[in-house]
Amino acid sequence: MGCQHLEDIYELFLLGALSEQGTLEVREHLARGCPHCLERIREAAETVYLLSLTSKPARPNPQVKTKLLHGLHKK
Ligand SMILES: [Zn+2]
């Protein structure tokens, strides 16, 4: 499917840490509905959420996860 190179950057994508081009690439790929990557990005969302819990002891925002996952289900 030619998307292995995207595997490791979903966390960055979700954090908004990718370059503009990288972001576009991921977006376009997800827009094609690749089931593998949709599953992977769900996991990445979990990871990012957990990271946000540990790295920001002040006030983790439980809505972030919901928001991230919600956005993925829009078509
Ligand atoms: Zn894919």
N, CA, C, O and the ligand as a Tripos MOL2 file, in Angstrom:
@<TRIPOS>MOLECULE
protein
  301   299    76     0     0
PROTEIN
NO_CHARGES

@<TRIPOS>ATOM
      1 N           0.8280   -1.2060    0.0000 N.3       1 MET1
      2 CA          0.0000    0.0000    0.0000 C.3       1 MET1
      3 C           0.8660    1.2610    0.0000 C.2       1 MET1
      4 O           0.3940    2.3750   -0.2250 O.2       1 MET1
      5 N           2.1430    1.0340    0.2600 N.am      2 GLY2
      6 CA          3.0800    2.1480    0.1860 C.3       2 GLY2
      7 C           2.9090    3.1910    1.2500 C.2       2 GLY2
      8 O           3.1310    4.3770    1.0040 O.2       2 GLY2
      9 N           2.5160    2.7700    2.4330 N.am      3 CYS3
     10 CA          2.3210    3.7790    3.4630 C.3       3 CYS3
     11 C           3.1040    3.4510    4.7300 C.2       3 CYS3
     12 O           2.8640    4.0370    5.7850 O.2       3 CYS3
     13 N           4.0360    2.5170    4.6210 N.am      4 GLN4
     14 CA          4.8240    2.1540    5.8070 C.3       4 GLN4
     15 C           5.5820    3.3510    6.3560 C.2       4 GLN4
     16 O           5.7960    3.4810    7.5610 O.2       4 GLN4
     17 N           5.9810    4.2210    5.4360 N.am      5 HIS5
     18 CA          6.7800    5.3650    5.8930 C.3       5 HIS5
     19 C           5.9490    6.3460    6.7190 C.2       5 HIS5
     20 O           6.4850    7.2460    7.3650 O.2       5 HIS5
     21 N           4.6510    6.1560    6.6840 N.am      6 LEU6
     22 CA          3.7920    7.0530    7.4730 C.3       6 LEU6
     23 C           3.6090    6.5440    8.8960 C.2       6 LEU6
     24 O           3.2180    7.2850    9.7980 O.2       6 LEU6
     25 N           3.9000    5.2690    9.0710 N.am      7 GLU7
     26 CA          3.6350    4.6040   10.3540 C.3       7 GLU7
     27 C           4.1330    5.3810   11.5700 C.2       7 GLU7
     28 O           3.4460    5.4760   12.5870 O.2       7 GLU7
     29 N           5.3090    5.9210   11.4500 N.am      8 ASP8
     30 CA          5.9440    6.4770   12.6410 C.3       8 ASP8
     31 C           5.6580    7.9580   12.8530 C.2       8 ASP8
     32 O           6.1450    8.5630   13.8090 O.2       8 ASP8
     33 N           4.8800    8.5270   11.9720 N.am      9 ILE9
     34 CA          4.7210    9.9770   12.0870 C.3       9 ILE9
     35 C           3.3140   10.3990   12.4920 C.2       9 ILE9
     36 O           3.0070   11.5910   12.5310 O.2       9 ILE9
     37 N           2.4710    9.4350   12.7910 N.am     10 TYR10
     38 CA          1.1090    9.8140   13.1670 C.3      10 TYR10
     39 C           1.0620   10.6110   14.4580 C.2      10 TYR10
     40 O           0.2720   11.5420   14.6140 O.2      10 TYR10
     41 N           1.9340   10.2160   15.3810 N.am     11 GLU11
     42 CA          1.9750   10.9690   16.6360 C.3      11 GLU11
     43 C           2.3320   12.4240   16.3470 C.2      11 GLU11
     44 O           1.7220   13.3530   16.8780 O.2      11 GLU11
     45 N           3.3350   12.5940   15.4920 N.am     12 LEU12
     46 CA          3.7500   13.9550   15.1330 C.3      12 LEU12
     47 C           2.6270   14.6900   14.4130 C.2      12 LEU12
     48 O           2.3810   15.8760   14.6330 O.2      12 LEU12
     49 N           1.9590   13.9420   13.5480 N.am     13 PHE13
     50 CA          0.8360   14.5180   12.8090 C.3      13 PHE13
     51 C          -0.2250   15.0370   13.7740 C.2      13 PHE13
     52 O          -0.7110   16.1610   13.6500 O.2      13 PHE13
     53 N          -0.5700   14.1840   14.7420 N.am     14 LEU14
     54 CA         -1.6150   14.5610   15.6970 C.3      14 LEU14
     55 C          -1.1870   15.7330   16.5710 C.2      14 LEU14
     56 O          -2.0070   16.5410   17.0080 O.2      14 LEU14
     57 N           0.1060   15.8030   16.8120 N.am     15 LEU15
     58 CA          0.6090   16.8940   17.6410 C.3      15 LEU15
     59 C           0.8080   18.1720   16.8310 C.2      15 LEU15
     60 O           1.1370   19.2260   17.3770 O.2      15 LEU15
     61 N           0.6040   18.0590   15.5300 N.am     16 GLY16
     62 CA          0.8080   19.2130   14.6740 C.3      16 GLY16
     63 C           2.2690   19.5460   14.4980 C.2      16 GLY16
     64 O           2.6310   20.6920   14.2320 O.2      16 GLY16
     65 N           3.1230   18.5170   14.6500 N.am     17 ALA17
     66 CA          4.5650   18.7550   14.6140 C.3      17 ALA17
     67 C           5.1820   18.4000   13.2640 C.2      17 ALA17
     68 O           6.3970   18.4850   13.0880 O.2      17 ALA17
     69 N           4.3440   18.0060   12.3210 N.am     18 LEU18
     70 CA          4.8760   17.6670   11.0120 C.3      18 LEU18
     71 C           5.0420   18.9180   10.1550 C.2      18 LEU18
     72 O           4.4170   19.9520   10.3900 O.2      18 LEU18
     73 N           5.9000   18.7810    9.1630 N.am     19 SER19
     74 CA          6.0020   19.8560    8.1860 C.3      19 SER19
     75 C           4.6770   19.9540    7.4290 C.2      19 SER19
     76 O           3.8470   19.0460    7.4760 O.2      19 SER19
     77 N           4.5060   21.0420    6.7520 N.am     20 GLU20
     78 CA          3.2640   21.2360    6.0050 C.3      20 GLU20
     79 C           3.0680   20.1130    4.9880 C.2      20 GLU20
     80 O           1.9670   19.5970    4.8000 O.2      20 GLU20
     81 N           4.1760   19.7550    4.3420 N.am     21 GLN21
     82 CA          4.0880   18.7100    3.3260 C.3      21 GLN21
     83 C           3.7510   17.3570    3.9500 C.2      21 GLN21
     84 O           2.9490   16.5890    3.4180 O.2      21 GLN21
     85 N           4.3820   17.0890    5.0830 N.am     22 GLY22
     86 CA          4.0970   15.8340    5.7710 C.3      22 GLY22
     87 C           2.6490   15.7630    6.2070 C.2      22 GLY22
     88 O           1.9970   14.7270    6.0790 O.2      22 GLY22
     89 N           2.1550   16.8670    6.7170 N.am     23 THR23
     90 CA          0.7720   16.9330    7.1550 C.3      23 THR23
     91 C          -0.1770   16.6570    5.9910 C.2      23 THR23
     92 O          -1.1380   15.8990    6.1160 O.2      23 THR23
     93 N           0.1170   17.2860    4.8680 N.am     24 LEU24
     94 CA         -0.7140   17.0900    3.6870 C.3      24 LEU24
     95 C          -0.7030   15.6370    3.2390 C.2      24 LEU24
     96 O          -1.7330   15.0710    2.8720 O.2      24 LEU24
     97 N           0.4840   15.0510    3.2780 N.am     25 GLU25
     98 CA          0.6170   13.6760    2.8280 C.3      25 GLU25
     99 C          -0.2290   12.7430    3.6870 C.2      25 GLU25
    100 O          -0.9380   11.8740    3.1810 O.2      25 GLU25
    101 N          -0.1370   12.9450    4.9940 N.am     26 VAL26
    102 CA         -0.9100   12.1040    5.9020 C.3      26 VAL26
    103 C          -2.4040   12.3300    5.6790 C.2      26 VAL26
    104 O          -3.1830   11.3800    5.6000 O.2      26 VAL26
    105 N          -2.7860   13.5880    5.5810 N.am     27 ARG27
    106 CA         -4.2060   13.9130    5.3770 C.3      27 ARG27
    107 C          -4.7480   13.2570    4.1130 C.2      27 ARG27
    108 O          -5.8190   12.6510    4.1200 O.2      27 ARG27
    109 N          -3.9980   13.3870    3.0460 N.am     28 GLU28
    110 CA         -4.4600   12.8250    1.7780 C.3      28 GLU28
    111 C          -4.5620   11.3150    1.8660 C.2      28 GLU28
    112 O          -5.4930   10.6990    1.3460 O.2      28 GLU28
    113 N          -3.5830   10.7390    2.5360 N.am     29 HIS29
    114 CA         -3.5970    9.2870    2.6630 C.3      29 HIS29
    115 C          -4.8090    8.8240    3.4700 C.2      29 HIS29
    116 O          -5.4900    7.8700    3.0920 O.2      29 HIS29
    117 N          -5.0670    9.5010    4.5720 N.am     30 LEU30
    118 CA         -6.2080    9.1290    5.4120 C.3      30 LEU30
    119 C          -7.5150    9.3740    4.6740 C.2      30 LEU30
    120 O          -8.4940    8.6490    4.8530 O.2      30 LEU30
    121 N          -7.5130   10.3990    3.8510 N.am     31 ALA31
    122 CA         -8.7260   10.7250    3.0980 C.3      31 ALA31
    123 C          -9.0800    9.6040    2.1310 C.2      31 ALA31
    124 O         -10.2350    9.4500    1.7350 O.2      31 ALA31
    125 N          -8.0680    8.8230    1.7570 N.am     32 ARG32
    126 CA         -8.3400    7.6830    0.8870 C.3      32 ARG32
    127 C          -8.9180    6.5060    1.6630 C.2      32 ARG32
    128 O          -9.3080    5.4910    1.0850 O.2      32 ARG32
    129 N          -8.9650    6.6600    2.9780 N.am     33 GLY33
    130 CA         -9.6190    5.6420    3.7920 C.3      33 GLY33
    131 C          -8.8130    4.3750    3.9930 C.2      33 GLY33
    132 O          -9.3980    3.3060    4.1670 O.2      33 GLY33
    133 N          -7.4990    4.4550    3.9760 N.am     34 CYS34
    134 CA         -6.6580    3.2920    4.2220 C.3      34 CYS34
    135 C          -6.9770    2.7280    5.6130 C.2      34 CYS34
    136 O          -6.7020    3.3790    6.6210 O.2      34 CYS34
    137 N          -7.5560    1.5230    5.6730 N.am     35 PRO35
    138 CA         -7.9880    0.9750    6.9610 C.3      35 PRO35
    139 C          -6.8210    0.7540    7.9190 C.2      35 PRO35
    140 O          -6.9550    0.9270    9.1300 O.2      35 PRO35
    141 N          -5.7000    0.3770    7.3700 N.am     36 HIS36
    142 CA         -4.5160    0.1440    8.1950 C.3      36 HIS36
    143 C          -4.1120    1.4220    8.9150 C.2      36 HIS36
    144 O          -3.8440    1.4130   10.1160 O.2      36 HIS36
    145 N          -4.0720    2.5040    8.1790 N.am     37 CYS37
    146 CA         -3.6210    3.7610    8.7550 C.3      37 CYS37
    147 C          -4.6580    4.3670    9.6850 C.2      37 CYS37
    148 O          -4.3090    5.0310   10.6610 O.2      37 CYS37
    149 N          -5.9240    4.1430    9.3890 N.am     38 LEU38
    150 CA         -6.9560    4.6430   10.2960 C.3      38 LEU38
    151 C          -6.8230    3.9580   11.6490 C.2      38 LEU38
    152 O          -7.0080    4.5730   12.6990 O.2      38 LEU38
    153 N          -6.4990    2.6750   11.5980 N.am     39 GLU39
    154 CA         -6.2900    1.9390   12.8430 C.3      39 GLU39
    155 C          -5.0510    2.4560   13.5640 C.2      39 GLU39
    156 O          -5.0530    2.6390   14.7810 O.2      39 GLU39
    157 N          -3.9950    2.6870   12.7920 N.am     40 ARG40
    158 CA         -2.7500    3.1570   13.3700 C.3      40 ARG40
    159 C          -2.9210    4.5360   14.0070 C.2      40 ARG40
    160 O          -2.3600    4.8140   15.0660 O.2      40 ARG40
    161 N          -3.6850    5.3760   13.3640 N.am     41 ILE41
    162 CA         -3.8040    6.7350   13.8770 C.3      41 ILE41
    163 C          -4.6780    6.7570   15.1240 C.2      41 ILE41
    164 O          -4.5600    7.6530   15.9600 O.2      41 ILE41
    165 N          -5.5460    5.7760   15.2400 N.am     42 ARG42
    166 CA         -6.2970    5.6310   16.4930 C.3      42 ARG42
    167 C          -5.3330    5.3110   17.6270 C.2      42 ARG42
    168 O          -5.4180    5.8760   18.7170 O.2      42 ARG42
    169 N          -4.4240    4.4010   17.3480 N.am     43 GLU43
    170 CA         -3.4320    4.0530   18.3640 C.3      43 GLU43
    171 C          -2.5560    5.2520   18.6850 C.2      43 GLU43
    172 O          -2.2190    5.5090   19.8410 O.2      43 GLU43
    173 N          -2.2010    5.9690   17.6520 N.am     44 ALA44
    174 CA         -1.3720    7.1550   17.8600 C.3      44 ALA44
    175 C          -2.1080    8.1750   18.7150 C.2      44 ALA44
    176 O          -1.5120    8.8430   19.5590 O.2      44 ALA44
    177 N          -3.4160    8.2840   18.4820 N.am     45 ALA45
    178 CA         -4.2120    9.2220   19.2780 C.3      45 ALA45
    179 C          -4.1900    8.8190   20.7470 C.2      45 ALA45
    180 O          -4.1070    9.6660   21.6360 O.2      45 ALA45
    181 N          -4.2660    7.5170   20.9870 N.am     46 GLU46
    182 CA         -4.1690    7.0160   22.3620 C.3      46 GLU46
    183 C          -2.8230    7.4140   22.9640 C.2      46 GLU46
    184 O          -2.7470    7.9140   24.0870 O.2      46 GLU46
    185 N          -1.7820    7.1820   22.2010 N.am     47 THR47
    186 CA         -0.4350    7.4860   22.6740 C.3      47 THR47
    187 C          -0.2820    8.9610   22.9860 C.2      47 THR47
    188 O           0.2360    9.3410   24.0360 O.2      47 THR47
    189 N          -0.7370    9.7780   22.0670 N.am     48 VAL48
    190 CA         -0.6300   11.2190   22.2630 C.3      48 VAL48
    191 C          -1.4140   11.6460   23.4910 C.2      48 VAL48
    192 O          -0.9910   12.5140   24.2550 O.2      48 VAL48
    193 N          -2.5530   11.0220   23.6580 N.am     49 TYR49
    194 CA         -3.3770   11.3460   24.8190 C.3      49 TYR49
    195 C          -2.6570   10.9720   26.1110 C.2      49 TYR49
    196 O          -2.6150   11.7500   27.0630 O.2      49 TYR49
    197 N          -2.0920    9.7670   26.1250 N.am     50 LEU50
    198 CA         -1.3750    9.3210   27.3190 C.3      50 LEU50
    199 C          -0.1650   10.2070   27.5710 C.2      50 LEU50
    200 O           0.1410   10.5450   28.7150 O.2      50 LEU50
    201 N           0.5160   10.5760   26.5030 N.am     51 LEU51
    202 CA          1.6610   11.4620   26.6470 C.3      51 LEU51
    203 C           1.2430   12.7920   27.2530 C.2      51 LEU51
    204 O           1.9330   13.3590   28.1000 O.2      51 LEU51
    205 N           0.0980   13.2700   26.7970 N.am     52 SER52
    206 CA         -0.3640   14.5600   27.3120 C.3      52 SER52
    207 C          -0.6910   14.4470   28.7880 C.2      52 SER52
    208 O          -0.5730   15.4210   29.5310 O.2      52 SER52
    209 N          -1.1010   13.2590   29.2150 N.am     53 LEU53
    210 CA         -1.3910   13.0560   30.6320 C.3      53 LEU53
    211 C          -0.1150   13.1110   31.4630 C.2      53 LEU53
    212 O          -0.0860   13.6820   32.5530 O.2      53 LEU53
    213 N           0.9420   12.5010   30.9180 N.am     54 THR54
    214 CA          2.1610   12.4010   31.7130 C.3      54 THR54
    215 C           3.0230   13.6500   31.6050 C.2      54 THR54
    216 O           3.7190   14.0180   32.5510 O.2      54 THR54
    217 N           2.9730   14.2990   30.4460 N.am     55 SER55
    218 CA          3.8650   15.4390   30.2700 C.3      55 SER55
    219 C           3.2450   16.7420   30.7530 C.2      55 SER55
    220 O           3.9430   17.7390   30.9360 O.2      55 SER55
    221 N           1.9250   16.7280   30.9590 N.am     56 LYS56
    222 CA          1.2900   17.9330   31.4700 C.3      56 LYS56
    223 C           0.4870   17.5880   32.7110 C.2      56 LYS56
    224 O          -0.7390   17.4890   32.6610 O.2      56 LYS56
    225 N           1.1770   17.4100   33.8130 N.am     57 PRO57
    226 CA          0.4820   17.0300   35.0450 C.3      57 PRO57
    227 C          -0.5190   18.0890   35.4940 C.2      57 PRO57
    228 O          -1.4200   17.8090   36.2840 O.2      57 PRO57
    229 N          -0.3530   19.2950   34.9900 N.am     58 ALA58
    230 CA         -1.2110   20.3880   35.4230 C.3      58 ALA58
    231 C          -2.6870   20.1020   35.1450 C.2      58 ALA58
    232 O          -3.4890   19.9450   36.0660 O.2      58 ALA58
    233 N          -3.0280   20.0390   33.8550 N.am     59 ARG59
    234 CA         -4.4310   19.8080   33.5380 C.3      59 ARG59
    235 C          -4.6000   19.0440   32.2390 C.2      59 ARG59
    236 O          -4.7380   19.6580   31.1810 O.2      59 ARG59
    237 N          -4.5940   17.7370   32.2930 N.am     60 PRO60
    238 CA         -4.8690   16.9710   31.0930 C.3      60 PRO60
    239 C          -6.2900   17.2410   30.6330 C.2      60 PRO60
    240 O          -7.2180   17.3450   31.4340 O.2      60 PRO60
    241 N          -6.4290   17.3500   29.3500 N.am     61 ASN61
    242 CA         -7.7530   17.6480   28.8180 C.3      61 ASN61
    243 C          -8.3700   16.4020   28.1890 C.2      61 ASN61
    244 O          -7.9580   15.9950   27.1030 O.2      61 ASN61
    245 N          -9.3280   15.8060   28.8380 N.am     62 PRO62
    246 CA         -9.9210   14.5600   28.3340 C.3      62 PRO62
    247 C         -10.6430   14.7560   27.0110 C.2      62 PRO62
    248 O         -10.9310   13.7950   26.2980 O.2      62 PRO62
    249 N         -10.9280   15.9950   26.6970 N.am     63 GLN63
    250 CA        -11.6590   16.2190   25.4370 C.3      63 GLN63
    251 C         -10.7610   16.1030   24.2160 C.2      63 GLN63
    252 O         -11.2340   15.9100   23.0950 O.2      63 GLN63
    253 N          -9.4610   16.2240   24.4490 N.am     64 VAL64
    254 CA         -8.5380   16.1550   23.3170 C.3      64 VAL64
    255 C          -8.6920   14.8380   22.5880 C.2      64 VAL64
    256 O          -8.7870   14.7960   21.3610 O.2      64 VAL64
    257 N          -8.7160   13.7670   23.3550 N.am     65 LYS65
    258 CA         -8.8130   12.4420   22.7610 C.3      65 LYS65
    259 C         -10.1220   12.3030   21.9860 C.2      65 LYS65
    260 O         -10.1340   11.8530   20.8400 O.2      65 LYS65
    261 N         -11.1900   12.6840   22.6090 N.am     66 THR66
    262 CA        -12.4900   12.6020   21.9650 C.3      66 THR66
    263 C         -12.4870   13.3780   20.6600 C.2      66 THR66
    264 O         -12.9920   12.9210   19.6340 O.2      66 THR66
    265 N         -11.9050   14.5600   20.7340 N.am     67 LYS67
    266 CA        -11.8540   15.4240   19.5700 C.3      67 LYS67
    267 C         -11.0450   14.7770   18.4460 C.2      67 LYS67
    268 O         -11.4600   14.7650   17.2860 O.2      67 LYS67
    269 N          -9.8910   14.2430   18.8150 N.am     68 LEU68
    270 CA         -9.0240   13.6080   17.8190 C.3      68 LEU68
    271 C          -9.7390   12.4370   17.1660 C.2      68 LEU68
    272 O          -9.7610   12.3120   15.9410 O.2      68 LEU68
    273 N         -10.3130   11.5950   17.9830 N.am     69 LEU69
    274 CA        -10.9670   10.4050   17.4450 C.3      69 LEU69
    275 C         -12.2050   10.7990   16.6580 C.2      69 LEU69
    276 O         -12.5210   10.1890   15.6360 O.2      69 LEU69
    277 N         -12.8860   11.7950   17.1230 N.am     70 HIS70
    278 CA        -14.0920   12.2420   16.4560 C.3      70 HIS70
    279 C         -13.7830   12.7260   15.0490 C.2      70 HIS70
    280 O         -14.4930   12.3980   14.0980 O.2      70 HIS70
    281 N         -12.7230   13.5060   14.9250 N.am     71 GLY71
    282 CA        -12.3450   14.0460   13.6290 C.3      71 GLY71
    283 C         -12.1010   12.9600   12.5980 C.2      71 GLY71
    284 O         -12.2960   13.1670   11.4000 O.2      71 GLY71
    285 N         -11.6720   11.8000   13.0770 N.am     72 LEU72
    286 CA        -11.3400   10.7170   12.1530 C.3      72 LEU72
    287 C         -12.5680   10.0610   11.5610 C.2      72 LEU72
    288 O         -12.4940    9.3930   10.5290 O.2      72 LEU72
    289 N         -13.6780   10.2520   12.2090 N.am     73 HIS73
    290 CA        -14.8660    9.5360   11.7350 C.3      73 HIS73
    291 C         -15.6870   10.3590   10.7550 C.2      73 HIS73
    292 O         -16.6520    9.8790   10.1610 O.2      73 HIS73
    293 N         -15.2740   11.6190   10.6030 N.am     74 LYS74
    294 CA        -15.9710   12.4470    9.6160 C.3      74 LYS74
    295 C         -15.6290   11.9630    8.2190 C.2      74 LYS74
    296 O         -14.5070   11.5320    7.9540 O.2      74 LYS74
    297 N         -16.5990   12.0390    7.3380 N.am     75 LYS75
    298 CA        -16.2720   11.6060    5.9850 C.3      75 LYS75
    299 C         -16.6340   12.6880    4.9980 C.2      75 LYS75
    300 O         -16.4360   12.5180    3.7950 O.2      75 LYS75
    301 ZN         -2.0710    3.5180    4.7840 Zn       76 ZN76
@<TRIPOS>BOND
     1     1     2 1
     2     2     3 1
     3     3     4 2
     4     3     5 am
     5     5     6 1
     6     6     7 1
     7     7     8 2
     8     7     9 am
     9     9    10 1
    10    10    11 1
    11    11    12 2
    12    11    13 am
    13    13    14 1
    14    14    15 1
    15    15    16 2
    16    15    17 am
    17    17    18 1
    18    18    19 1
    19    19    20 2
    20    19    21 am
    21    21    22 1
    22    22    23 1
    23    23    24 2
    24    23    25 am
    25    25    26 1
    26    26    27 1
    27    27    28 2
    28    27    29 am
    29    29    30 1
    30    30    31 1
    31    31    32 2
    32    31    33 am
    33    33    34 1
    34    34    35 1
    35    35    36 2
    36    35    37 am
    37    37    38 1
    38    38    39 1
    39    39    40 2
    40    39    41 am
    41    41    42 1
    42    42    43 1
    43    43    44 2
    44    43    45 am
    45    45    46 1
    46    46    47 1
    47    47    48 2
    48    47    49 am
    49    49    50 1
    50    50    51 1
    51    51    52 2
    52    51    53 am
    53    53    54 1
    54    54    55 1
    55    55    56 2
    56    55    57 am
    57    57    58 1
    58    58    59 1
    59    59    60 2
    60    59    61 am
    61    61    62 1
    62    62    63 1
    63    63    64 2
    64    63    65 am
    65    65    66 1
    66    66    67 1
    67    67    68 2
    68    67    69 am
    69    69    70 1
    70    70    71 1
    71    71    72 2
    72    71    73 am
    73    73    74 1
    74    74    75 1
    75    75    76 2
    76    75    77 am
    77    77    78 1
    78    78    79 1
    79    79    80 2
    80    79    81 am
    81    81    82 1
    82    82    83 1
    83    83    84 2
    84    83    85 am
    85    85    86 1
    86    86    87 1
    87    87    88 2
    88    87    89 am
    89    89    90 1
    90    90    91 1
    91    91    92 2
    92    91    93 am
    93    93    94 1
    94    94    95 1
    95    95    96 2
    96    95    97 am
    97    97    98 1
    98    98    99 1
    99    99   100 2
   100    99   101 am
   101   101   102 1
   102   102   103 1
   103   103   104 2
   104   103   105 am
   105   105   106 1
   106   106   107 1
   107   107   108 2
   108   107   109 am
   109   109   110 1
   110   110   111 1
   111   111   112 2
   112   111   113 am
   113   113   114 1
   114   114   115 1
   115   115   116 2
   116   115   117 am
   117   117   118 1
   118   118   119 1
   119   119   120 2
   120   119   121 am
   121   121   122 1
   122   122   123 1
   123   123   124 2
   124   123   125 am
   125   125   126 1
   126   126   127 1
   127   127   128 2
   128   127   129 am
   129   129   130 1
   130   130   131 1
   131   131   132 2
   132   131   133 am
   133   133   134 1
   134   134   135 1
   135   135   136 2
   136   135   137 am
   137   137   138 1
   138   138   139 1
   139   139   140 2
   140   139   141 am
   141   141   142 1
   142   142   143 1
   143   143   144 2
   144   143   145 am
   145   145   146 1
   146   146   147 1
   147   147   148 2
   148   147   149 am
   149   149   150 1
   150   150   151 1
   151   151   152 2
   152   151   153 am
   153   153   154 1
   154   154   155 1
   155   155   156 2
   156   155   157 am
   157   157   158 1
   158   158   159 1
   159   159   160 2
   160   159   161 am
   161   161   162 1
   162   162   163 1
   163   163   164 2
   164   163   165 am
   165   165   166 1
   166   166   167 1
   167   167   168 2
   168   167   169 am
   169   169   170 1
   170   170   171 1
   171   171   172 2
   172   171   173 am
   173   173   174 1
   174   174   175 1
   175   175   176 2
   176   175   177 am
   177   177   178 1
   178   178   179 1
   179   179   180 2
   180   179   181 am
   181   181   182 1
   182   182   183 1
   183   183   184 2
   184   183   185 am
   185   185   186 1
   186   186   187 1
   187   187   188 2
   188   187   189 am
   189   189   190 1
   190   190   191 1
   191   191   192 2
   192   191   193 am
   193   193   194 1
   194   194   195 1
   195   195   196 2
   196   195   197 am
   197   197   198 1
   198   198   199 1
   199   199   200 2
   200   199   201 am
   201   201   202 1
   202   202   203 1
   203   203   204 2
   204   203   205 am
   205   205   206 1
   206   206   207 1
   207   207   208 2
   208   207   209 am
   209   209   210 1
   210   210   211 1
   211   211   212 2
   212   211   213 am
   213   213   214 1
   214   214   215 1
   215   215   216 2
   216   215   217 am
   217   217   218 1
   218   218   219 1
   219   219   220 2
   220   219   221 am
   221   221   222 1
   222   222   223 1
   223   223   224 2
   224   223   225 am
   225   225   226 1
   226   226   227 1
   227   227   228 2
   228   227   229 am
   229   229   230 1
   230   230   231 1
   231   231   232 2
   232   231   233 am
   233   233   234 1
   234   234   235 1
   235   235   236 2
   236   235   237 am
   237   237   238 1
   238   238   239 1
   239   239   240 2
   240   239   241 am
   241   241   242 1
   242   242   243 1
   243   243   244 2
   244   243   245 am
   245   245   246 1
   246   246   247 1
   247   247   248 2
   248   247   249 am
   249   249   250 1
   250   250   251 1
   251   251   252 2
   252   251   253 am
   253   253   254 1
   254   254   255 1
   255   255   256 2
   256   255   257 am
   257   257   258 1
   258   258   259 1
   259   259   260 2
   260   259   261 am
   261   261   262 1
   262   262   263 1
   263   263   264 2
   264   263   265 am
   265   265   266 1
   266   266   267 1
   267   267   268 2
   268   267   269 am
   269   269   270 1
   270   270   271 1
   271   271   272 2
   272   271   273 am
   273   273   274 1
   274   274   275 1
   275   275   276 2
   276   275   277 am
   277   277   278 1
   278   278   279 1
   279   279   280 2
   280   279   281 am
   281   281   282 1
   282   282   283 1
   283   283   284 2
   284   283   285 am
   285   285   286 1
   286   286   287 1
   287   287   288 2
   288   287   289 am
   289   289   290 1
   290   290   291 1
   291   291   292 2
   292   291   293 am
   293   293   294 1
   294   294   295 1
   295   295   296 2
   296   295   297 am
   297   297   298 1
   298   298   299 1
   299   299   300 2
@<TRIPOS>SUBSTRUCTURE
     1 MET1         2 RESIDUE 1 A MET
     2 GLY2         6 RESIDUE 1 A GLY
     3 CYS3        10 RESIDUE 1 A CYS
     4 GLN4        14 RESIDUE 1 A GLN
     5 HIS5        18 RESIDUE 1 A HIS
     6 LEU6        22 RESIDUE 1 A LEU
     7 GLU7        26 RESIDUE 1 A GLU
     8 ASP8        30 RESIDUE 1 A ASP
     9 ILE9        34 RESIDUE 1 A ILE
    10 TYR10       38 RESIDUE 1 A TYR
    11 GLU11       42 RESIDUE 1 A GLU
    12 LEU12       46 RESIDUE 1 A LEU
    13 PHE13       50 RESIDUE 1 A PHE
    14 LEU14       54 RESIDUE 1 A LEU
    15 LEU15       58 RESIDUE 1 A LEU
    16 GLY16       62 RESIDUE 1 A GLY
    17 ALA17       66 RESIDUE 1 A ALA
    18 LEU18       70 RESIDUE 1 A LEU
    19 SER19       74 RESIDUE 1 A SER
    20 GLU20       78 RESIDUE 1 A GLU
    21 GLN21       82 RESIDUE 1 A GLN
    22 GLY22       86 RESIDUE 1 A GLY
    23 THR23       90 RESIDUE 1 A THR
    24 LEU24       94 RESIDUE 1 A LEU
    25 GLU25       98 RESIDUE 1 A GLU
    26 VAL26      102 RESIDUE 1 A VAL
    27 ARG27      106 RESIDUE 1 A ARG
    28 GLU28      110 RESIDUE 1 A GLU
    29 HIS29      114 RESIDUE 1 A HIS
    30 LEU30      118 RESIDUE 1 A LEU
    31 ALA31      122 RESIDUE 1 A ALA
    32 ARG32      126 RESIDUE 1 A ARG
    33 GLY33      130 RESIDUE 1 A GLY
    34 CYS34      134 RESIDUE 1 A CYS
    35 PRO35      138 RESIDUE 1 A PRO
    36 HIS36      142 RESIDUE 1 A HIS
    37 CYS37      146 RESIDUE 1 A CYS
    38 LEU38      150 RESIDUE 1 A LEU
    39 GLU39      154 RESIDUE 1 A GLU
    40 ARG40      158 RESIDUE 1 A ARG
    41 ILE41      162 RESIDUE 1 A ILE
    42 ARG42      166 RESIDUE 1 A ARG
    43 GLU43      170 RESIDUE 1 A GLU
    44 ALA44      174 RESIDUE 1 A ALA
    45 ALA45      178 RESIDUE 1 A ALA
    46 GLU46      182 RESIDUE 1 A GLU
    47 THR47      186 RESIDUE 1 A THR
    48 VAL48      190 RESIDUE 1 A VAL
    49 TYR49      194 RESIDUE 1 A TYR
    50 LEU50      198 RESIDUE 1 A LEU
    51 LEU51      202 RESIDUE 1 A LEU
    52 SER52      206 RESIDUE 1 A SER
    53 LEU53      210 RESIDUE 1 A LEU
    54 THR54      214 RESIDUE 1 A THR
    55 SER55      218 RESIDUE 1 A SER
    56 LYS56      222 RESIDUE 1 A LYS
    57 PRO57      226 RESIDUE 1 A PRO
    58 ALA58      230 RESIDUE 1 A ALA
    59 ARG59      234 RESIDUE 1 A ARG
    60 PRO60      238 RESIDUE 1 A PRO
    61 ASN61      242 RESIDUE 1 A ASN
    62 PRO62      246 RESIDUE 1 A PRO
    63 GLN63      250 RESIDUE 1 A GLN
    64 VAL64      254 RESIDUE 1 A VAL
    65 LYS65      258 RESIDUE 1 A LYS
    66 THR66      262 RESIDUE 1 A THR
    67 LYS67      266 RESIDUE 1 A LYS
    68 LEU68      270 RESIDUE 1 A LEU
    69 LEU69      274 RESIDUE 1 A LEU
    70 HIS70      278 RESIDUE 1 A HIS
    71 GLY71      282 RESIDUE 1 A GLY
    72 LEU72      286 RESIDUE 1 A LEU
    73 HIS73      290 RESIDUE 1 A HIS
    74 LYS74      294 RESIDUE 1 A LYS
    75 LYS75      298 RESIDUE 1 A LYS
    76 ZN76       301 GROUP 0 **** ****
